[in-house]
Amino acid sequence: QKEVEQDPGPLSVPEGAIVSLNCTYSNSAFQYFMWYRQYSRKGPELLMYTYSSGNKEDGRFTAQVDKSSKYISLFIRDSQPSDSATYLCAMSARSSASKIIFGSGTRLSIRP
Amino acid sequence: DSGVTQTPKHLITATGQRVTLRCSPRSGDLSVYWYQQSLDQGLQFLIQYYNGEERAKGNILERFSAQQFPDLHSELNLSSLELGDSALYFCASSVAVSGGSGDGELFFGEGSRLTVL
């Protein structure tokens, strides 16, 4: 079983919909949680970063962490075609990039 | 544009061959990380260099090696290539020695797509 599980999708929703992307994990020591967005033929770029539990909002994006359930979510409000990409969750127990474990990514497509 | 430059973008080679992938980090970033991304394994950390010194090692095969030069660019050498080495190889950089979680963002290049036939 992988330390970080992520539904690969693809997920297709109409423009304007609320999108929910999720990851589960097994290591209770994880306390740094990230979401990366990867456009086709590009490298991942950091979208959201959260330390420990709780919510974090940035514009149309909200990241949620539920450590008791070992579950993290990324919500996208008012989704746009430009949000079409692969979204990778990532997490680590220590503040060190070499310790980050990435999910396999969810492919998201927003239909105009 | 993340500021991280990787060459070549695409590479096709045969089994048993050796290739070198090159990465120039963002200006001012001292840490360079190499990752392998494949469909079945996702994004896997290979190795990190900080200011010319190896800092951390992940799931890097013995057939693979890397180095960081005084001008901070890095090279990943892949030898005795096998079909299973076909993947996207990403380089990332950060300013801090432990960047990427609480200590600074990781900036990824666009990757080098390696196909081994």
Interface residues (C-beta under 8 A of the other chain):
Chain A: Y32 M34 R41 K42 G43 P44 E45 L46 Y49 Y51 L88 S92 R94 S95 S96 A97 S98 K99 I100 F102 G103 S104 G105
Chain B: S2 V4 S31 Y33 Q41 G42 L43 Q44 F45 Q48 R55 A56 G58 F90 A92 S94 S98 G99 G100 S101 G102 D103 E105 L106 F107 F108 G109 E110 G111
